[in-house]
Amino acid sequence: MENKFSILIPSWNNLPYLKICIDSIRKNSHFPHQVIVHVNEGMDGTIEWLNQENIEHTSSEKNIGICTAVNSAFVLATAPYIMFMNDDMYCCPDWDLYLVNEIESIRHKKFFLSSTMLEPVSSGNRCVLASYDFGRDAETFREKNLLNTLPELPVRDWTGSTWPPNVVHRSLWEAVGGLSEEFSPGMYSDPDFSMKLWRQGVRYFKGVGKSFVYHFMSKSTGKVKKNDGRKQFLQKWGVSSSYFTKKILESGKTFQGELPEKIIKPGLKDRVKKLFA
């Protein structure tokens, strides 16, 4: 059977989490997938482990950030659908089956789907189920407890897909050029990708409620100097990220189908230019 997804995973000296992530893909997936890891630095033995496990990967001597790392991994992608996943995620049983079922029901290529993340603490994100604490790190992960709890979890399809794990048809990935590397190391690259898809005519932004993925919320981003993604998004698109996700994508609301056509506020770019002149 051919691979359904090419799963692109950037990793930065995070081997304990990466092992959990890839193990979950192997044992909890319904379909075969191509896993491609981009290794930033790899000073913790990541490359050696990937070679031992025969997992495809690209690498860089320094941390090149999420955007460039994911785009580098895409060079090896062969599957018809491209998925971006973080290395600190655990895929629950049949996570992919629910995504593939959704893809097959859509009957066109202009969609953007996300799994539903379970997180140990609440961040105020309406697209996430929290607080479901099954361990804050790799050492304290309570996998059995998580699996036993899955049947009790509330299931709700939501609109406004932005966050990983997410999947698009590779034709869309190629049309928008993957992640925007000007947002490196990666802050606000998620809504930027969604905006690029919106401008390609995508209106089907759906979070699939049954496709559960546990997110450890590791703090890799705390180790890097962050880009001012909020400012970059505003300058690039003429609207704020919060306006786009809340008013246009309606992120977190119960899914009602394709989003209606909307006019993104005209004239904001002129005010942005004055603001940052």
C-alpha positions as CSV (number, residue, x, y, z in Angstrom):
1,M,0.0,0.0,0.0
2,E,1.3,3.4,-0.9
3,N,2.1,6.1,1.7
4,K,-0.9,8.4,2.4
5,F,1.0,11.3,4.0
6,S,4.5,12.6,3.9
7,I,4.9,13.7,7.5
8,L,7.5,16.5,7.9
9,I,8.9,16.8,11.5
10,P,11.4,19.4,12.5
11,S,13.5,18.4,15.5
12,W,16.1,20.3,17.6
13,N,18.0,18.1,20.1
14,N,14.7,16.7,21.2
15,L,15.3,13.0,20.8
16,P,13.2,11.6,23.8
17,Y,10.1,13.3,22.4
18,L,10.9,12.4,18.8
19,K,11.1,8.8,19.7
20,I,7.7,8.9,21.3
21,C,6.3,10.8,18.3
22,I,7.6,8.4,15.7
23,D,6.7,5.3,17.7
24,S,3.1,6.6,18.0
25,I,3.0,7.1,14.2
26,R,4.2,3.5,13.6
27,K,1.9,1.8,16.0
28,N,-1.2,4.0,16.0
29,S,-1.6,4.7,12.3
30,H,-4.2,3.0,10.2
31,F,-2.3,3.7,6.9
32,P,1.4,3.7,6.0
33,H,3.1,7.1,5.9
34,Q,6.4,8.5,4.9
35,V,8.1,10.1,7.9
36,I,10.8,12.8,7.1
37,V,12.7,14.5,10.0
38,H,14.8,17.6,9.6
39,V,17.5,17.5,12.3
40,N,18.6,20.9,13.6
41,E,22.1,20.4,15.0
42,G,21.4,16.9,16.2
43,M,23.9,17.0,19.1
44,D,21.9,14.5,21.1
45,G,22.3,11.5,18.9
46,T,19.2,12.2,16.7
47,I,20.9,11.5,13.4
48,E,22.5,8.3,14.7
49,W,19.1,7.1,15.9
50,L,17.3,8.0,12.6
51,N,20.0,6.1,10.7
52,Q,19.5,3.1,12.9
53,E,15.8,3.2,12.4
54,N,16.0,3.8,8.6
55,I,14.0,7.0,8.9
56,E,14.5,9.5,6.1
57,H,15.9,12.9,7.2
58,T,17.6,16.1,6.2
59,S,19.9,18.0,8.5
60,S,21.7,21.3,9.2
61,E,24.7,21.9,11.4
62,K,22.9,24.8,13.1
63,N,19.3,25.4,14.1
64,I,17.7,26.9,11.0
65,G,14.2,27.2,12.5
66,I,10.9,25.5,11.8
67,C,10.1,27.1,8.4
68,T,13.4,26.3,6.7
69,A,13.6,22.9,8.3
70,V,10.1,21.9,7.2
71,N,10.8,23.1,3.7
72,S,14.1,21.2,3.6
73,A,12.3,18.0,4.6
74,F,9.7,18.5,1.9
75,V,12.4,17.9,-0.8
76,L,12.2,14.2,0.1
77,A,8.4,14.0,0.2
78,T,6.7,11.6,-2.2
79,A,3.1,11.2,-0.8
80,P,0.1,12.9,-2.3
81,Y,-0.7,14.7,1.1
82,I,1.8,16.8,3.1
83,M,1.6,16.9,6.9
84,F,3.5,19.2,9.2
85,M,3.9,17.7,12.8
86,N,5.8,18.8,15.8
87,D,8.3,16.4,17.4
88,D,6.6,16.7,20.8
89,M,3.4,15.1,19.8
90,Y,1.9,11.6,20.4
91,C,-0.6,10.4,17.8
92,C,-3.5,8.5,19.3
93,P,-5.0,5.3,17.7
94,D,-6.5,5.9,14.2
95,W,-5.6,9.5,14.3
96,D,-4.9,9.3,10.5
97,L,-8.0,7.3,9.6
98,Y,-10.3,10.1,10.6
99,L,-8.3,12.6,8.6
100,V,-8.3,10.3,5.5
101,N,-12.0,9.7,5.9
102,E,-12.6,13.5,5.9
103,I,-10.3,14.0,2.9
104,E,-12.2,11.4,0.9
105,S,-15.6,13.0,1.8
106,I,-14.5,16.4,0.6
107,R,-14.0,15.4,-3.1
108,H,-11.7,18.3,-3.9
109,K,-8.2,19.4,-3.1
110,K,-8.8,22.8,-1.6
111,F,-8.9,22.0,2.1
112,F,-6.7,22.4,5.2
113,L,-7.3,19.9,8.0
114,S,-5.9,19.7,11.5
115,S,-6.0,17.0,14.2
116,T,-7.3,18.0,17.6
117,M,-4.6,18.5,20.2
118,L,-4.9,17.4,23.8
119,E,-2.8,19.6,26.1
120,P,-1.9,19.3,29.8
121,V,-2.6,22.9,30.6
122,S,-5.0,25.4,29.1
123,S,-3.6,28.2,26.9
124,G,-7.0,29.7,26.0
125,N,-6.9,28.1,22.6
126,R,-10.5,27.1,21.7
127,C,-9.3,24.6,19.2
128,V,-7.5,22.5,21.9
129,L,-8.9,20.2,24.5
130,A,-7.4,21.1,27.9
131,S,-6.5,20.4,30.6
132,Y,-5.8,16.7,30.0
133,D,-2.5,16.1,31.8
134,F,-1.0,12.8,30.9
135,G,2.5,14.0,31.5
136,R,4.4,17.2,31.0
137,D,7.5,15.6,29.6
138,A,8.8,12.4,28.0
139,E,9.8,10.9,31.4
140,T,6.4,11.3,33.0
141,F,4.2,10.4,30.0
142,R,1.3,8.2,31.0
143,E,0.5,6.5,27.8
144,K,-1.9,3.9,29.2
145,N,-3.9,6.5,31.1
146,L,-4.2,8.5,27.9
147,L,-5.4,5.5,25.9
148,N,-7.9,4.5,28.6
149,T,-9.3,8.0,28.6
150,L,-9.8,8.4,24.9
151,P,-13.3,6.9,24.7
152,E,-14.5,9.5,27.3
153,L,-13.2,12.6,25.5
154,P,-15.6,15.1,24.0
155,V,-15.6,15.1,20.2
156,R,-16.2,18.3,18.3
157,D,-15.2,19.3,14.8
158,W,-14.1,22.9,14.8
159,T,-13.3,25.5,12.2
160,G,-10.2,27.5,11.5
161,S,-7.5,25.0,11.0
162,T,-4.1,26.5,11.6
163,W,-2.0,24.6,14.1
164,P,-0.2,21.3,13.5
165,P,-0.6,18.5,13.0
166,N,-2.1,19.7,9.7
167,V,-2.4,18.3,6.2
168,V,-2.9,19.6,2.7
169,H,-2.8,18.2,-0.8
170,R,0.8,18.5,-2.1
171,S,-0.4,20.7,-5.0
172,L,-1.5,23.3,-2.5
173,W,1.8,23.0,-0.6
174,E,3.7,23.6,-3.8
175,A,1.4,26.4,-5.0
176,V,2.1,28.5,-1.8
177,G,5.8,27.5,-1.5
178,G,5.5,25.7,1.9
179,L,6.1,27.7,5.0
180,S,7.3,31.3,4.6
181,E,10.9,31.4,5.6
182,E,10.8,35.2,6.3
183,F,9.0,34.1,9.5
184,S,12.0,32.1,10.7
185,P,12.5,30.7,13.2
186,G,8.7,30.3,13.0
187,M,6.6,32.6,15.1
188,Y,3.3,33.3,13.3
189,S,4.2,31.1,10.3
190,D,1.1,29.0,11.1
191,P,-1.5,31.8,10.4
192,D,0.6,33.0,7.5
193,F,0.3,29.5,5.9
194,S,-3.4,29.6,6.4
195,M,-3.6,33.1,4.9
196,K,-1.7,31.9,1.8
197,L,-4.1,29.0,1.5
198,W,-7.1,31.4,1.8
199,R,-5.7,33.5,-1.1
200,Q,-5.5,30.3,-3.1
201,G,-9.2,29.9,-2.7
202,V,-9.3,27.4,0.2
203,R,-12.4,27.8,2.4
204,Y,-12.5,24.4,4.0
205,F,-10.5,24.8,7.2
206,K,-11.5,22.0,9.6
207,G,-10.2,20.5,12.8
208,V,-11.2,16.9,12.9
209,G,-12.6,16.1,16.4
210,K,-11.9,12.4,16.5
211,S,-8.3,12.8,15.3
212,F,-6.6,13.2,18.7
213,V,-2.9,14.1,19.2
214,Y,-1.4,14.6,22.6
215,H,0.9,17.7,22.7
216,F,3.6,17.9,25.4
217,M,4.0,21.6,24.9
218,S,7.8,21.4,25.2
219,K,9.6,24.6,25.3
220,S,12.0,24.4,22.4
221,T,11.0,27.9,21.2
222,G,12.2,29.3,24.6
223,K,15.7,28.6,23.5
224,V,15.7,30.8,20.4
225,K,15.5,34.4,19.6
226,K,12.0,34.8,18.4
227,N,11.0,36.8,15.3
228,D,8.4,39.5,15.8
229,G,5.8,37.5,13.9
230,R,2.8,39.6,14.9
231,K,4.4,42.7,13.3
232,Q,5.6,40.7,10.2
233,F,2.1,39.3,9.6
234,L,0.5,42.7,9.9
235,Q,3.0,44.3,7.5
236,K,2.7,41.4,5.0
237,W,-1.1,41.1,4.9
238,G,-2.4,44.4,6.1
239,V,-4.5,42.8,8.9
240,S,-3.6,41.4,12.3
241,S,-3.2,37.7,12.9
242,S,-5.9,37.8,15.5
243,Y,-8.3,39.5,13.1
244,F,-7.6,36.9,10.4
245,T,-8.0,33.9,12.7
246,K,-11.0,35.2,14.7
247,K,-13.0,37.1,12.0
248,I,-12.1,35.3,8.8
249,L,-11.2,31.7,9.9
250,E,-13.6,31.8,12.9
251,S,-11.1,29.6,14.7
252,G,-12.5,27.4,17.5
253,K,-16.1,27.7,16.5
254,T,-18.1,24.5,15.8
255,F,-17.5,23.5,12.2
256,Q,-20.4,24.3,9.9
257,G,-18.9,23.6,6.5
258,E,-16.9,25.8,4.1
259,L,-16.3,29.3,5.3
260,P,-18.3,32.0,3.4
261,E,-16.6,34.5,1.1
262,K,-15.4,37.5,3.1
263,I,-13.8,40.8,2.3
264,I,-10.7,41.3,4.4
265,K,-10.8,44.8,5.6
266,P,-9.6,47.2,2.8
267,G,-7.4,50.1,3.5
268,L,-5.6,48.6,6.5
269,K,-2.3,48.3,4.6
270,D,-2.1,52.1,4.4
271,R,-2.6,52.4,8.1
272,V,0.0,49.7,8.7
273,K,2.6,51.5,6.6
274,K,2.0,54.6,8.7
275,L,2.2,52.6,11.9
276,F,5.6,51.1,11.1
277,A,7.0,54.0,9.0
